[in-house]
Each structure stands twice: as C-alpha cells, then as structure tokens.
Amino acid sequence: MKFEMLMPKMGESITEGTILKWLVSVGDPVIKDATILEISTDKVDSEIPAPVSGVISNFIAQEGDTVDVGSVIAEIETESNQSIAKDKPIDEPKIQSKTNKNFSPANIKPDKKVSKNRFYSPVVLNIAAEYGIDMAQLETVPGTGLNDRLSKKDLINYIDNQQSIPTSTSQIDIMLPSSAELVKRTEIIPMDTMRKSIAEHMVQSKQTSAHVSLYNEVDMSAVYAIRERNKDNFKKREGISLTYMPFIVESVVKALKEFPLLNASIENDN
C-alpha cells in the first residue's frame, strides 16, 4: 500500500519545519526507524526515522521547502495491499544536553576503525563541533546505521562513554596553529533556519527593550502534582507530552494583564 509520511511535531509551539536533506532517493528501500530525513525548526534540528519499511515512491516536499506540521512530505510503498494509510505525528524527540565541563576531546580514544570519507549529517557535525571533535576523531567513532552511518545517538552515546575518563593535562600536547593555518581554516557557513530566527530576535530584542536580570523562586509543587495526574491522559489524547510550559505561559499571560507595562517596548522616542 501507499503510506503517507507527515511532517512530525517537534514541540508544542512548532507549527512548521524545513526539509534540510533527504538521506535517501526515490526508489530506495528503507527500513523502519532508520534515519531518512533531516529537518530544521526554529528550536531544533532533528534526524527523522522512517515510520515504516518499504520503498520511497515520491517526495512531496523537496529540500529547502518549509512545510506545515501534519502535511504529507513523502510517500512510501509497503508490501501490504491495504488502503492508503497516513503517518501518525511523531512526538518531540527527547534530546538532553550532554555538556560536561570535565569533558575533553583529548579523552576520546577510538573504539574501532571505521571507513573513512563517510557521510555525516549536519546534526552530527554540529554536535562534534560543540564538543571539539575534529574530523579525524569523528572517523574513529563507530556507527550503527546502514553502511556504518554515524547517527546523532551514536555520537552522543560515544561522548557519554568518554566523560568518565579523567583528564590528565600532562598527557595533552597543545599545539597552537599559526595565523596562516587559521586563515586557511576560515570557512563561511550559511546559518540554518533556527539560527537565523534566533539571531533576528536577539538583535530586535536588544534594540527595543532594556536588558535586566530578575530571579524569583516559585513553589511549583501544585503544578507538579497536576502534571503528574494528567500527563498520561494528555499524551494519549494530544499525541505530545504535557510539559511545564503551558502553566508558565498561563501565569505570564495573567501577570501581563495585571501589569501591561511589563510588555512595553521602545519605538523611536516612544
């Protein structure tokens, strides 16, 4: 049958996503849960797995297209003879920050040799850059995907395994590159959708509002209890997790109604 793959939900406030790259072509066989697509939103870049096993028959959305959540982005032919089916929206991926101040790229030791010159997705390259892992080190990280493809999960698990190794500064050979080498390494990389949005809003915020910091401690025990009682039913009904954000948003809305000047901005001399 023909299976319609939909643009997944990536969060409560996300309404659309941009196709960064299709990792397969029309006519390629795909396996369920294998990464076939990379998308970008205002908040996160993600690798998307195939919802079913089959053969890619058509790309409804092309690379660079921005598509509403729930819209059809591809069609997959499966072996079943049933009628046309639609994909169910994918829940927001559970991505946790793995940053560790004690982590050092010098601690990374190859687990095994892998083939060189393999393809790396932008998501994997961004994580590698965040942790200071260069291409030579990345080549040594084993992958679990097709043809030893390295996924985001593979790299995060690999980094986690290295964080328990103590750093020995006496074993680190620090070599500073010359200015000529730095010039050669300079590369201009276009920003993705999320970074463009962040940059635009940061500049706008800086120009239109005073920046101050205010910290208040709030007892969230009641909110925690409400969430615990309702999170399972909410998940079944809405298809996404119940987070603390709706409670915070409701509180902010009520506060702004009572103190509207908190929402003021500067426009010219006003």
LUMZAGU-627751 format. One record per residue (C-alpha): z, y, x; residue in three letters. Coordinates in steps of 0.05 Angstrom, whole numbers, padded with zeros to 5 digits, always signed. Each point is the difference from the previous one (the first is absolute). Layout:
BEGIN
ZYXAla ...
//
This chain:
BEGIN
+00000+00000+00000Met -00005+00073+00020Lys +00067+00029+00020Phe +00009+00076-00002Glu +00044+00027+00056Met +00036+00065-00018Leu +00025+00059+00042Met +00074-00019+00008Pro +00062+00041-00016Lys +00032+00026+00064Met +00058+00038-00030Gly +00026+00034-00062Glu -00034+00067+00014Ser -00064-00027+00030Ile -00060+00007-00047Thr -00058-00013+00046Glu -00019-00030+00067Gly -00056+00007+00051Thr -00039-00060+00027Ile +00008+00003+00075Leu -00037-00063+00020Lys -00025-00065-00030Trp +00016-00056+00049Leu -00049-00047-00034Val -00072+00006-00024Ser -00036-00020-00064Val -00011-00075+00003Gly +00060-00014+00045Asp +00049-00053-00022Pro +00072+00024-00007Val +00067-00036-00004Ile +00056+00022-00046Lys +00051+00045+00036Asp -00046+00011+00060Ala -00009+00074+00016Thr -00069+00025-00024Ile +00010+00075-00009Leu +00035+00061+00027Glu +00018+00059-00046Ile +00032+00067+00010Ser +00042+00042-00047Thr +00039+00065+00006Asp +00061-00040+00021Lys -00021-00064+00036Val -00057-00039+00032Asp -00001-00073-00019Ser -00036-00065+00011Glu -00018-00034-00066Ile -00006-00076-00007Pro -00050-00038-00042Ala +00031-00015-00069Pro -00040-00065-00006Val -00043-00047+00042Ser -00075+00004-00009Gly -00062+00038+00024Val -00009+00075+00000Ile -00057+00014-00050Ser +00002+00076-00005Asn +00035+00062+00026Phe +00010+00049-00058Ile +00035+00050+00046Ala -00028+00016+00068Gln +00034+00022+00064Glu +00022+00073-00006Gly +00003-00003-00076Asp +00064+00025-00035Thr +00015-00044-00059Val +00052+00005-00057Asp +00055-00053-00001Val -00021-00057-00046Gly -00075+00011+00009Ser -00045-00057+00021Val -00017+00002+00074Ile -00033-00068+00012Ala -00023-00063-00034Glu +00016-00070+00027Ile -00035-00063-00023Glu +00048-00059-00008Thr -00014-00073-00013Glu +00030+00002-00070Ser -00047+00003-00061Asn +00048+00041-00041Gln -00016+00069-00028Ser +00005+00065+00039Ile +00070+00014+00026Ala +00032+00062+00027Lys +00047+00009+00057Asp +00072+00019-00014Lys +00024+00064+00034Pro +00033-00015+00066Ile +00071+00025+00008Asp +00018+00050+00054Glu +00004-00036+00067Pro +00070-00006+00028Lys -00008+00038+00065Ile +00062+00012+00040Gln +00006+00044+00060Ser +00011-00041+00063Lys +00014+00057+00047Thr +00054-00016+00051Asn +00023+00050+00053Lys +00015-00057+00048Asn -00070-00029-00006Phe -00045+00010+00060Ser -00072-00023+00009Pro +00021-00024+00069Ala +00039-00055-00035Asn -00062-00030-00030Ile -00019-00067+00030Lys -00063-00038-00021Pro +00013-00060-00045Asp -00067-00031+00015Lys -00070+00019+00021Lys -00047+00021-00055Val -00073+00018-00002Ser -00017+00070+00023Lys -00044+00052-00034Asn +00023-00022-00069Arg -00001+00048-00059Phe +00063+00041-00015Tyr +00010+00037-00066Ser +00021+00073+00000Pro +00068-00021-00029Val +00013-00046+00060Val -00023+00053+00050Leu +00046+00052-00032Asn +00060-00046+00006Ile -00018-00016+00072Ala -00005+00073+00017Ala +00067+00014-00033Glu +00034-00051+00045Tyr -00038+00019+00063Gly -00039-00066+00003Ile -00066+00009+00038Asp -00063-00041-00011Met +00014-00048+00057Ala +00068-00018-00029Gln -00030-00004-00070Leu -00049-00053+00024Glu +00058-00046+00017Thr +00031+00002-00070Val -00018-00064-00038Pro -00031+00008-00069Gly +00004-00046-00060Thr -00062+00024-00035Gly -00071-00028-00001Leu -00028-00005+00072Asn +00069+00020+00028Asp -00003+00067-00038Arg +00063+00041+00010Leu +00031+00025-00064Ser +00053+00054-00011Lys +00051-00054-00015Lys -00016-00037+00066Asp +00011+00063+00041Leu +00064+00020-00036Ile +00029-00070+00009Asn -00020+00001+00073Tyr +00035+00067+00011Ile +00062-00024-00036Asp +00004-00060+00047Asn -00002+00046+00060Gln +00054+00049-00023Gln +00056-00048+00019Ser -00021+00000+00073Ile +00044+00048+00041Pro -00036+00056+00037Thr +00007-00001+00076Ser -00022+00067+00027Thr +00000-00028+00071Ser -00057-00046-00020Gln -00043+00054-00030Ile -00054+00027+00046Asp -00015+00070-00026Ile -00068+00027+00022Met -00020+00069-00025Leu -00075+00009-00010Pro -00036+00056+00035Ser -00026+00060-00038Ser -00071-00026+00008Ala +00020-00066-00031Glu +00032+00037-00058Leu -00064+00039-00013Val -00040-00065-00002Lys +00048-00030-00050Arg -00005+00059-00048Thr -00029-00022-00066Glu -00011+00039-00065Ile +00016-00045-00059Ile -00013+00023-00072Pro +00062+00001-00044Met +00005-00050-00056Asp +00014+00019-00072Thr +00075-00005+00005Met +00006+00044+00063Arg -00048+00052-00028Lys +00043+00006-00063Ser +00064+00004+00041Ile -00029+00054+00046Ala -00025+00043-00057Glu +00066-00002-00038His +00041+00014+00062Met -00041+00062+00017Val +00002+00024-00072Gln +00076-00012-00003Ser +00011+00038+00064Lys -00039+00060-00025Gln +00030+00005-00070Thr +00073-00018+00005Ser +00061+00010+00044Ala +00021-00063+00037His +00074-00015-00001Val +00041-00064+00001Ser +00053-00018-00051Leu +00040-00065-00001Tyr +00041-00025-00059Asn +00034-00067-00010Glu -00012-00029-00070Val +00034-00061-00031Asp -00057-00045-00022Met +00044-00057-00024Ser -00020+00009-00073Ala -00074+00004+00017Val +00006-00062+00043Tyr +00032-00038-00057Ala -00054+00021-00049Ile -00055-00020+00048Arg +00031-00068+00013Glu +00004-00014-00075Arg -00072+00020-00015Asn -00041-00013+00063Lys -00022-00071-00019Asp -00023+00017-00070Asn -00033+00064+00026Phe -00038-00041+00052Lys -00025-00048-00053Lys -00020+00055-00049Arg -00031+00051+00047Glu -00023-00043+00058Gly +00034+00044+00052Ile +00070+00004+00028Ser +00052+00047-00029Leu +00021+00046+00056Thr +00050+00057+00004Tyr -00055+00052-00001Met -00005+00007-00077Pro +00075+00015-00004Phe -00006+00052+00056Ile -00061+00032-00033Val +00036+00006-00067Glu +00060+00032+00035Ser -00045+00050+00036Val -00036+00018-00065Val +00065+00014-00036Lys +00025+00042+00059Ala -00064+00041+00003Leu +00004+00014-00075Lys +00070+00027+00010Glu -00016+00037+00065Phe -00074+00016-00003Pro +00002+00046+00060Leu +00008-00061+00044Leu -00072-00014-00015Asn -00025+00069+00021Ala -00052+00011+00053Ser -00027+00061+00038Ile -00069+00028-00018Glu -00020+00062+00038Asn +00056+00051-00012Asp +00029-00035-00061Asn 
//
